[in-house]
Amino acid sequence: MLDRNHCPAGEFEAEFTRIYNQHMKSLPICNNRLQVRAIDFQPYRKHWIGALVTPWSILVVLARGEYSTWPDILEGKIAPVTLPAGQFSFLGMKSERLGSFLSCSLMSPVDPLYNQRAAENFAARALNLMLSTSSELSEKEKIKPASLPQSLSRRDFFSPVPKEVK
């Protein structure tokens, strides 16, 4: 179980590396050029939030810190979590080693063109955007309404904004 006063990044890396080695390594969904890495874990509302790169997915994780304020979300159930950038869907998960935690999938499977550096940069940027209000973003980072496609998927939200054709 996680210690609420200790950053859980190392525990997430260890557990997801174990899952990869014991269950995922031989599956075609994996980009085996990637290693499990915890990215930018930090305190958030008495809990811990960070991104996680694995060979099969990139996700944002909300890990339990303070027991009294942890939401009671069952494993396998989806719940909305409000972050500074808005509301996101997180999946209730549970591990014998990590206890209960929530995850928001950003990419699964991981694009085969991604290398470790690109995957980690994507994860860090997505987490930063989720934890930023629009007033905190630079003009360069803000998405201009005229540049948005007609329908916007969650994956599109974290992709670079395409340059306008002149």
SVG drawing of the C-alpha trace seen along z (x, -y; Angstrom):
<svg xmlns="http://www.w3.org/2000/svg" viewBox="-18 -35 32 49">
<polyline fill="none" stroke="black" stroke-width="0.4" points="0.0,0.0 1.1,-3.5 2.3,-5.9 0.4,-9.1 3.5,-11.2 5.8,-9.6 5.7,-10.2 4.4,-6.9 6.3,-7.3 8.7,-4.5 6.0,-2.1 4.0,-2.7 7.1,-2.1 7.9,1.1 4.3,2.4 3.8,1.6 7.2,3.1 6.2,6.3 2.9,6.3 4.8,5.8 7.3,8.6 4.7,11.1 1.7,10.4 2.2,7.9 5.6,8.3 4.6,10.8 1.3,9.1 1.1,7.3 -0.4,4.2 3.0,3.4 5.6,1.0 8.5,2.9 10.9,0.0 9.3,-1.7 10.1,-1.3 7.8,-2.0 8.4,-5.5 6.5,-7.6 6.5,-11.3 6.1,-14.4 4.3,-12.9 3.2,-15.7 0.9,-16.3 -2.6,-17.2 -5.6,-18.0 -4.1,-15.7 -3.4,-13.0 -0.8,-12.3 -1.1,-12.9 1.3,-12.0 1.7,-10.5 2.8,-7.0 4.3,-5.7 4.1,-1.9 4.8,0.1 1.0,0.5 -0.4,-2.8 0.2,-6.4 -2.0,-7.5 -2.5,-10.0 -2.8,-8.5 -4.4,-9.8 -3.1,-7.9 -4.6,-7.9 -2.9,-10.1 -5.3,-11.2 -7.6,-8.3 -10.5,-10.5 -10.8,-12.4 -10.3,-9.5 -13.4,-9.0 -15.0,-5.6 -14.9,-4.5 -15.1,-0.8 -12.6,1.0 -13.6,1.0 -16.0,-1.9 -15.5,-5.3 -15.9,-8.5 -15.5,-12.1 -12.5,-13.9 -12.4,-17.7 -8.9,-19.1 -8.0,-22.8 -8.4,-22.2 -11.8,-20.6 -13.5,-17.3 -11.9,-14.1 -13.0,-10.4 -10.9,-8.3 -11.2,-4.5 -11.1,-3.0 -8.3,-0.5 -6.9,1.6 -3.6,3.4 -2.5,5.5 0.8,3.5 -0.6,0.0 -4.1,0.2 -6.9,-1.8 -6.0,-4.4 -7.6,-6.1 -6.3,-6.3 -7.1,-8.3 -6.0,-6.8 -4.3,-9.2 -3.1,-6.7 -3.5,-3.0 -1.9,-1.3 1.1,-3.6 1.8,-4.8 4.6,-2.6 6.4,-5.8 6.8,-6.9 10.2,-6.4 10.9,-6.8 11.6,-10.5 8.5,-11.3 6.3,-9.2 7.6,-10.9 7.3,-14.4 3.7,-13.6 2.8,-12.4 4.4,-15.4 2.7,-17.8 -0.7,-16.2 -0.4,-16.2 0.7,-19.9 -2.3,-20.8 -4.7,-18.9 -3.3,-20.8 -3.4,-24.2 -6.2,-26.7 -6.5,-28.5 -5.2,-31.7 -2.0,-29.9 -1.2,-28.7 0.9,-30.8 -0.6,-32.2 1.4,-29.6 -0.2,-26.8 -3.8,-28.0 -6.0,-26.3 -7.7,-28.8 -11.4,-28.0 -11.0,-28.5 -8.2,-25.9 -10.2,-23.1 -11.6,-20.3 -15.4,-19.8 -15.3,-16.9 -12.5,-16.7 -11.6,-13.4 -9.6,-13.1 -6.6,-12.0 -6.9,-15.1 -7.0,-17.3 -3.4,-16.4 -2.1,-16.5 -0.3,-19.5 -2.7,-22.1 -2.3,-21.8 -0.9,-24.9 -3.4,-26.7 -3.0,-26.3 -2.3,-29.6"/>
</svg>
